[in-house]
Amino acid sequence: MRGEKQVNYPYIEFFDNDSAVFHSRADTIYQFTFSIRKDSLYLVDIYGKKYVNKIMELNDRSVIFEGIADVTKTQVYEK
C-alpha cells in the first residue's frame, strides 16, 4: 500500500519563513514552524509540541510522509 491521501489535513502550505499552515476538513487552521533534516520533517506547533515525520518519498508530483503531525498513518500529498 502506498499510503492514503490525507484526510485530516487535506491542504498544507510551507512558507519561506519556516512556517507551515495545515488546513483541516473542519475549517480549522493549524500553525507550525518547521525544518527539514536529512529525511525528516520537524514540526513545532504554537504550544511547543514537537513532531518528527519521515519523508518517505519526494518527487516533482507528490510527497509521502510516514505520518504527519498527530497522524500516524502514511500520508500522500500531491502538488
N, C-alpha and C positions, 0 to 999 in steps of 0.2 A: 504494500500500500504506500503510495507516495505521500499521503497526508490529506488533510481536509482543508477546504477553503475556510478561511477564518469567519466565524460566526459572531463571536463576542465583540471583536474589533474589526469590522469589515473594511475600514478605511484608516490607514495610518499615514502620517506625514513626518518627514525628518527635515530639519532646518539647519542652515549653516552655523547657527549659534549653539550647536549641540543640544538643541531642544527637540522633543518629539511630541506629537499630539496623536492620540488614539481616539477615534470616534466609535462609540458603541451603537448598537442597534436601538437602544432606548434614548437616543439623543443626548447622551452624557459624553462629555469630553474629558479625557484623562491626559494630564501633562506629565512629562518626564524630562530629565536630562539624560543624555546617552553618550556612550563611547563604544568604539569597536576595537577589540583587542584580539589579535590572532583570528580565531574562527568563531568569536562570540560577540553578542550584542549585550552590553551592560546598560541597564536602565535604573534610574533612581526616581521614585515618584515624589510628589510635593511633601509627603510626610517623612521622607528619608528611607522608605523601604526599598531595598535593592533586589534586583532580579538579574540573573545571568542566563541568557538563552543562546544555545549553539546555533550558528548559521550552518545548516546542512548543505545548502546549495544556493549559489547566486549566479545568475546569468542575465543576459540583456532583456529577458522577458519575465522572469519571476525570481522570488527569493523564498526559500523554505527554511523555517525555523523549527528547532526541536522545542516547541512550546514558545510562548511569548508572554511576558509579564506573568500574570497569575494563571495562564492557561498552560496545561502540561502536555497536551497532545500536539503532534506535529502539525504545523500550520503553513499553508501555501498562500502567498500573496503574488498577484500578477500586476505588472506595471502598466 
